[in-house]
Amino acid sequence: QPRARPSRSTLYRVRGSNGGCSASDSVWVYVNRPDLRISGDTTVCAGTALRLQVGGARSYHWQPEELFDDPRSPRPLMYPQESATVFLDWEDEFCRGRDSLALTVTPAPTITIMADTTICAEEAVRLWAGGGLHYRWEPADLLDDPNRPDPLARLSAATLFQVAVLNEEGCAARAEVRVDVRPDTGLAFSLTAPARSVLPGEEVFVDLTIEALDAALLPAAAIDDLRLQIAYDPAEIAFRPTAAVSGLAAADWRWKNDDDSREGKLMLRGSGPALTDDGLLLRIPCTPLLHKITSLALPLDLVAVELEDFAACDDLRLAGDSIRLAEVCLNNERLLNLFGFAYSLSEAFPNPADGSSELHYGIGLPGHVTMTIYTMLGEQAARLVDRRLQPGRYRVTLANLPAGVYHCVLRAGPFTASRQVVFSP
């Protein structure tokens, strides 16, 4: 009575004899083995749904059980996150057995994507994402090229963008970013100077005003913190510490200023209760200075630096104004002395000049000053001064030059003077 362990259906033959007679017979042993199949490749992307399918047995048991939605089903669904070997124990009326299947799991791309942002209505914003080889953004109709990693979007309403990213293995991942759109507040700010002529050195006030083109929109803006910058030419105007005005739009606001006169930037920051009405925000005292021409419009450019909880959108309309200097008589070089000093240029001493000769000069108003020595042919021989000076008296030592007759020219604001200098052999 031999024992057989066939791995597949097999025909067995037997022959016997009793010494004189013999006979033969055969028998089929059928092996019933389930057919283990998988829909798709055994290399899959992490998180991708994978349906396994078997047949030909009475019962099934998939392991590890936690990988399957129904470990007793002939068609279980699984979501593999990493490479693994799964096992199937099966049983029918006559047989039982175990099969296995190795799965290779490819990681999904790791996406980097921009943070949620806020823009102004109809403003263009550049979206961006990274971490893959191919990209597809939705909604595509709002983008210049939805297949770029960094498409350009132009929006009129808040939008949630989604991007699908594929890596080299064809595995995909998704991410999203929200772009909010600020509504039109209908606000405008203006900088206004007095509509009159003033004398150099006379103090005037420049008014910073908020205008509500639609008063109903102003409370919605809830502006309680404001930063602005006034750009100006320090050679033409000077500011002193700001002074808030009571009883107006920002009656209870506190203001701070940082004046960088070298760069011509006056930084203003105010904070207080949320604005609920339009009107004058701030009155800024300033002093127009004497310029090289008799009548001058002084431009003041207003720039929105930052409005907290409010986007500085296109509807934030900023307008500059001007101050005009009255005409000043400069006949016979009689100059306005506002700072206690007068413009002047002395004769060189000693003259003819040597290595120790000096020129003394005075500056009446702050501004840029140049002192240049020219030959009799008008060619520049030396530049002695080229910088901004405050009112006061100064002196400069003459450099040694080849023998000859020269002219030393001082230019400062409205003042120009020339002195002859002789250098001996």
C-alpha positions as CSV (number, residue, x, y, z in Angstrom):
1,Q,0.0,0.0,0.0
2,P,2.2,2.8,-1.2
3,R,1.6,6.5,-0.3
4,A,1.6,9.2,-3.0
5,R,1.8,12.9,-2.6
6,P,1.1,14.3,-6.1
7,S,1.4,18.0,-6.6
8,R,-0.8,17.9,-9.6
9,S,-3.4,15.5,-11.0
10,T,-1.7,12.2,-11.9
11,L,-2.6,8.9,-13.6
12,Y,-1.2,5.9,-11.6
13,R,-0.9,2.4,-13.2
14,V,-0.5,-0.9,-11.3
15,R,0.3,-4.4,-12.6
16,G,0.1,-7.7,-10.6
17,S,0.6,-11.4,-11.1
18,N,0.1,-14.6,-9.1
19,G,2.7,-16.7,-10.7
20,G,0.9,-17.7,-13.8
21,C,-1.6,-15.0,-14.4
22,S,-1.1,-11.2,-14.4
23,A,-3.4,-8.1,-14.7
24,S,-3.0,-4.3,-14.8
25,D,-5.2,-1.4,-13.9
26,S,-4.9,2.4,-13.5
27,V,-6.3,5.2,-11.3
28,W,-6.4,8.9,-11.7
29,V,-5.6,11.0,-8.6
30,Y,-7.0,14.5,-9.1
31,V,-5.4,17.4,-7.2
32,N,-7.8,20.3,-6.6
33,R,-5.7,23.4,-6.2
34,P,-7.1,27.0,-6.0
35,D,-6.0,29.5,-8.7
36,L,-4.4,32.5,-7.0
37,R,-4.6,35.6,-9.1
38,I,-4.0,39.3,-8.6
39,S,-5.5,42.1,-10.6
40,G,-2.6,44.1,-11.8
41,D,1.1,44.0,-11.1
42,T,2.7,42.8,-7.9
43,T,4.5,46.2,-7.8
44,V,2.0,48.8,-6.6
45,C,2.0,52.4,-5.2
46,A,1.7,52.9,-1.5
47,G,-2.0,53.4,-0.6
48,T,-3.3,52.1,-3.9
49,A,-6.3,49.8,-3.6
50,L,-5.4,46.3,-4.7
51,R,-8.0,43.6,-5.3
52,L,-6.8,39.9,-4.9
53,Q,-8.9,37.1,-6.3
54,V,-8.8,33.3,-5.9
55,G,-11.1,30.4,-6.7
56,G,-11.6,26.6,-6.6
57,A,-11.6,26.1,-2.8
58,R,-14.3,26.1,-0.1
59,S,-12.8,28.4,2.4
60,Y,-10.0,31.0,2.5
61,H,-8.0,32.8,5.1
62,W,-5.7,35.7,4.2
63,Q,-2.8,36.8,6.5
64,P,-1.8,39.2,7.9
65,E,-5.5,39.9,8.5
66,E,-5.0,43.6,9.2
67,L,-4.0,44.2,5.6
68,F,-7.4,43.1,4.2
69,D,-10.9,44.5,4.4
70,D,-12.2,40.9,4.7
71,P,-9.5,38.2,5.3
72,R,-12.1,35.4,4.7
73,S,-13.2,36.6,1.3
74,P,-12.0,35.1,-2.1
75,R,-11.9,38.7,-3.4
76,P,-10.4,40.8,-0.6
77,L,-9.4,44.4,-0.9
78,M,-6.1,45.7,0.5
79,Y,-4.2,49.0,0.8
80,P,-0.6,48.1,1.1
81,Q,1.7,50.8,2.6
82,E,5.0,48.9,2.4
83,S,6.4,45.8,0.7
84,A,5.2,42.6,2.3
85,T,4.5,38.9,1.7
86,V,0.8,37.8,2.1
87,F,-0.3,34.3,2.8
88,L,-3.5,32.4,1.8
89,D,-4.6,29.3,3.7
90,W,-7.3,27.4,1.7
91,E,-9.3,24.3,2.2
92,D,-11.8,22.3,0.1
93,E,-13.7,19.0,0.5
94,F,-10.6,16.9,0.3
95,C,-7.6,19.2,0.5
96,R,-6.0,22.1,2.3
97,G,-2.9,24.2,1.5
98,R,-1.0,27.5,1.8
99,D,0.1,29.8,-0.9
100,S,2.0,33.1,-0.7
101,L,2.4,36.3,-2.8
102,A,5.2,38.9,-2.6
103,L,4.1,42.5,-3.0
104,T,6.5,45.4,-3.8
105,V,5.2,48.8,-2.7
106,T,6.6,52.0,-4.2
107,P,6.3,55.1,-1.9
108,A,4.1,57.9,-3.1
109,P,5.7,61.3,-3.7
110,T,6.3,63.6,-0.8
111,I,4.7,66.9,-1.8
112,T,5.9,70.3,-0.7
113,I,3.3,73.0,-1.4
114,M,3.0,76.7,-0.7
115,A,1.1,77.9,2.4
116,D,-2.5,79.3,2.2
117,T,-2.4,83.0,1.2
118,T,-4.6,86.0,0.7
119,I,-4.6,88.3,-2.3
120,C,-6.5,91.2,-3.7
121,A,-9.4,90.8,-6.1
122,E,-8.2,90.2,-9.7
123,E,-4.6,90.0,-8.5
124,A,-2.3,87.4,-10.0
125,V,-0.7,84.9,-7.6
126,R,1.9,82.3,-8.4
127,L,1.1,78.8,-7.0
128,W,3.8,76.3,-6.5
129,A,4.3,72.7,-5.5
130,G,7.3,70.3,-5.6
131,G,8.3,66.7,-5.0
132,G,7.3,65.0,-8.2
133,L,7.8,64.7,-12.0
134,H,4.4,65.5,-13.3
135,Y,1.7,67.9,-12.0
136,R,-2.0,68.5,-12.6
137,W,-3.8,71.5,-10.9
138,E,-7.5,71.9,-10.5
139,P,-9.6,74.0,-11.2
140,A,-7.6,74.2,-14.5
141,D,-9.7,77.1,-16.0
142,L,-8.3,79.6,-13.4
143,L,-4.7,78.8,-14.3
144,D,-2.4,79.8,-17.2
145,D,-1.0,76.2,-17.3
146,P,-2.4,73.6,-15.0
147,N,0.4,71.1,-15.8
148,R,3.2,73.3,-14.5
149,P,4.5,73.0,-10.9
150,D,4.1,76.8,-10.6
151,P,1.1,78.0,-12.5
152,L,-0.2,81.6,-12.4
153,A,-3.7,82.2,-11.1
154,R,-5.9,85.3,-11.3
155,L,-8.9,85.2,-9.0
156,S,-11.9,87.2,-8.1
157,A,-13.2,84.9,-5.3
158,A,-11.6,82.5,-2.7
159,T,-10.6,79.2,-4.3
160,L,-9.3,75.9,-3.0
161,F,-6.7,74.5,-5.5
162,Q,-5.8,70.8,-5.6
163,V,-2.7,69.4,-7.2
164,A,-2.0,65.7,-8.2
165,V,1.7,64.9,-8.3
166,L,3.2,61.8,-9.9
167,N,6.8,60.6,-9.4
168,E,9.0,58.6,-11.7
169,E,7.4,55.3,-10.7
170,G,4.0,56.6,-11.6
171,C,2.8,56.8,-8.0
172,A,0.5,59.8,-7.2
173,A,-0.2,62.0,-4.2
174,R,-2.5,65.0,-3.7
175,A,-2.3,68.2,-1.8
176,E,-4.3,71.4,-1.7
177,V,-3.8,75.1,-1.0
178,R,-6.4,77.8,-0.3
179,V,-6.2,81.3,-1.8
180,D,-8.5,83.9,-0.1
181,V,-9.5,87.1,-1.8
182,R,-9.9,90.4,0.0
183,P,-13.1,92.3,-0.8
184,D,-12.9,95.8,-2.2
185,T,-13.1,98.1,0.8
186,G,-13.5,101.3,-1.2
187,L,-10.9,103.1,0.9
188,A,-8.6,105.9,-0.2
189,F,-5.8,107.8,1.6
190,S,-4.6,111.2,0.6
191,L,-1.8,113.5,1.6
192,T,-2.8,117.2,1.3
193,A,-0.7,120.4,1.7
194,P,-2.1,123.9,2.1
195,A,-3.2,125.5,-1.1
196,R,-1.0,128.6,-0.6
197,S,2.5,129.9,-1.0
198,V,4.9,129.9,2.0
199,L,8.2,131.4,2.7
200,P,11.2,129.2,3.1
201,G,11.5,128.2,6.8
202,E,7.8,128.9,7.5
203,E,6.2,125.9,9.2
204,V,3.2,124.4,7.5
205,F,1.0,121.3,8.2
206,V,0.5,118.4,5.8
207,D,-2.7,116.5,6.4
208,L,-3.1,112.7,6.1
209,T,-6.7,112.0,5.3
210,I,-8.8,108.8,4.9
211,E,-11.6,108.9,2.5
212,A,-14.5,106.4,2.4
213,L,-15.7,106.2,-1.2
214,D,-18.5,103.9,0.1
215,A,-19.0,104.8,3.8
216,A,-20.8,101.5,4.4
217,L,-17.6,99.6,3.6
218,L,-15.4,101.5,6.1
219,P,-16.4,99.6,9.3
220,A,-15.9,96.3,7.5
221,A,-12.3,97.1,7.0
222,A,-11.7,97.3,10.8
223,I,-8.5,99.2,10.4
224,D,-6.9,99.6,13.9
225,D,-3.2,99.5,12.9
226,L,-1.8,101.5,10.1
227,R,1.8,101.9,8.7
228,L,2.6,104.5,6.1
229,Q,5.7,106.0,4.6
230,I,6.2,109.5,3.2
231,A,9.0,109.9,0.8
232,Y,10.5,113.3,0.4
233,D,13.6,115.2,-0.7
234,P,15.5,116.2,2.5
235,A,17.1,119.1,0.6
236,E,13.7,120.6,0.0
237,I,11.7,119.9,3.2
238,A,12.2,119.0,6.8
239,F,9.8,117.3,9.3
240,R,9.6,117.5,13.0
241,P,8.0,115.0,15.3
242,T,4.4,114.2,14.3
243,A,1.4,115.6,16.1
244,A,-1.9,113.9,16.2
245,V,-5.1,115.9,15.8
246,S,-7.9,115.4,18.2
247,G,-11.6,115.2,17.5
248,L,-11.2,113.8,14.0
249,A,-11.2,110.3,12.4
250,A,-8.4,109.0,14.6
251,A,-9.0,111.0,17.7
252,D,-8.0,108.3,20.1
253,W,-5.1,106.9,18.0
254,R,-1.5,107.0,19.1
255,W,1.2,107.8,16.5
256,K,4.9,107.1,16.3
257,N,7.3,108.3,13.7
258,D,10.8,107.4,12.5
259,D,12.3,110.1,10.3
260,D,15.3,109.1,8.2
261,S,16.3,112.4,6.7
262,R,19.3,111.0,4.9
263,E,17.1,108.7,2.9
264,G,14.2,111.1,2.8
265,K,11.7,108.6,4.4
266,L,9.2,109.4,7.2
267,M,7.8,106.2,8.6
268,L,4.5,106.6,10.4
269,R,2.7,104.0,12.5
270,G,-0.7,104.6,14.2
271,S,-2.9,102.4,16.3
272,G,-6.1,102.7,18.2
273,P,-9.8,101.9,18.0
274,A,-11.1,100.6,14.7
275,L,-11.9,103.4,12.3
276,T,-15.6,104.0,11.8
277,D,-15.6,107.2,9.9
278,D,-13.6,109.0,7.4
279,G,-11.7,112.3,7.9
280,L,-8.3,113.6,9.0
281,L,-6.0,111.0,10.4
282,L,-2.9,113.0,11.2
283,R,-1.5,116.5,10.9
284,I,2.2,116.5,10.2
285,P,4.2,119.7,10.7
286,C,7.0,120.4,8.2
287,T,9.3,123.2,7.0
288,P,9.9,123.9,3.3
289,L,13.5,124.9,2.7
290,L,15.0,127.3,0.3
291,H,15.8,125.8,-3.1
292,K,18.0,126.9,-6.0
293,I,15.1,128.2,-7.9
294,T,12.6,130.8,-6.7
295,S,9.4,128.8,-7.0
296,L,9.2,125.1,-6.3
297,A,6.5,122.4,-5.9
298,L,7.6,119.9,-3.3
299,P,6.3,116.4,-4.0
300,L,5.4,114.2,-1.1
301,D,4.9,110.5,-2.1
302,L,2.6,108.5,0.1
303,V,3.3,104.7,0.2
304,A,1.3,102.0,2.1
305,V,3.9,99.9,4.0
306,E,1.6,97.6,5.9
307,L,-2.0,97.5,7.1
308,E,-2.4,94.7,9.6
309,D,-5.6,92.6,9.0
310,F,-6.0,94.4,5.7
311,A,-4.4,93.7,2.3
312,A,-3.0,96.8,0.6
313,C,-5.0,96.1,-2.5
314,D,-5.3,98.1,-5.7
315,D,-8.3,99.8,-4.2
316,L,-6.0,101.5,-1.7
317,R,-5.6,104.6,-3.7
318,L,-2.8,106.9,-2.4
319,A,-2.4,110.4,-3.8
320,G,0.4,113.0,-3.2
321,D,0.1,116.8,-3.1
322,S,2.6,119.6,-3.1
323,I,3.7,122.7,-1.2
324,R,4.8,125.7,-3.2
325,L,7.5,128.1,-2.1
326,A,6.8,131.8,-2.5
327,E,9.3,133.8,-4.7
328,V,12.3,135.0,-2.7
329,C,14.3,138.0,-3.8
330,L,18.0,137.1,-4.3
331,N,19.0,140.4,-5.8
332,N,22.6,141.3,-5.0
333,E,23.0,138.0,-3.2
334,R,21.0,139.2,-0.2
335,L,20.0,135.7,1.2
336,L,17.4,134.6,3.6
337,N,19.2,133.7,6.9
338,L,16.8,131.3,8.6
339,F,19.3,129.3,10.7
340,G,21.6,132.1,12.0
341,F,24.2,131.5,9.2
342,A,24.7,133.2,5.8
343,Y,26.1,131.9,2.5
344,S,29.6,133.2,1.9
345,L,32.9,132.4,0.2
346,S,36.1,134.2,1.2
347,E,39.2,134.9,-0.8
348,A,42.0,132.3,-0.6
349,F,44.7,133.2,1.9
350,P,47.5,133.4,1.1
351,N,47.0,134.1,-2.6
352,P,49.1,133.3,-4.6
353,A,48.4,129.9,-3.0
354,D,50.8,127.5,-1.5
355,G,50.2,124.1,0.3
356,S,48.8,125.9,3.4
357,S,46.3,128.3,1.7
358,E,42.7,128.1,2.9
359,L,39.3,129.1,1.8
360,H,36.5,129.9,4.3
361,Y,32.9,129.5,3.4
362,G,29.4,129.6,5.0
363,I,26.3,127.6,4.5
364,G,22.9,129.2,5.3
365,L,20.5,126.2,4.8
366,P,21.0,122.4,5.0
367,G,21.6,120.8,1.6
368,H,24.1,119.4,-0.8
369,V,27.3,121.5,-1.3
370,T,30.0,121.3,-4.0
371,M,33.3,123.3,-4.2
372,T,35.2,122.8,-7.5
373,I,38.4,124.3,-8.9
374,Y,38.4,125.0,-12.7
375,T,41.2,126.0,-15.1
376,M,40.9,129.1,-17.3
377,L,39.6,126.8,-20.0
378,G,36.7,125.6,-17.8
379,E,38.2,122.1,-17.2
380,Q,37.8,120.7,-13.7
381,A,41.1,120.5,-11.8
382,A,40.0,119.4,-8.4
383,R,36.8,118.7,-6.3
384,L,37.3,120.0,-2.8
385,V,33.7,119.5,-1.4
386,D,30.9,117.2,-2.5
387,R,28.5,116.3,0.3
388,R,25.5,117.4,2.3
389,L,26.2,120.0,4.9
390,Q,24.2,121.7,7.7
391,P,24.1,125.4,8.2
392,G,27.5,126.7,9.6
393,R,30.9,128.0,8.8
394,Y,33.6,125.8,7.2
395,R,37.1,125.9,5.8
396,V,39.0,123.9,3.3
397,T,42.7,123.6,2.4
398,L,43.7,124.1,-1.2
399,A,45.5,121.3,-2.9
400,N,48.7,122.0,-4.8
401,L,48.1,122.4,-8.5
402,P,50.3,123.3,-11.4
403,A,51.2,126.9,-11.7
404,G,48.5,129.0,-13.2
405,V,45.3,130.9,-12.7
406,Y,42.2,129.0,-11.5
407,H,38.6,129.7,-10.4
408,C,37.2,128.1,-7.2
409,V,33.3,127.8,-7.5
410,L,31.0,127.1,-4.5
411,R,27.5,125.9,-5.2
412,A,25.0,125.4,-2.3
413,G,21.2,125.5,-2.8
414,P,20.4,128.9,-4.3
415,F,24.0,130.2,-3.7
416,T,26.8,130.3,-6.3
417,A,30.1,132.1,-5.8
418,S,33.5,132.1,-7.5
419,R,36.9,133.3,-6.3
420,Q,40.2,133.5,-8.3
421,V,43.2,131.5,-7.1
422,V,46.7,131.8,-8.4
423,F,49.3,129.0,-8.0
424,S,52.9,130.2,-8.3
425,P,55.6,128.1,-10.0
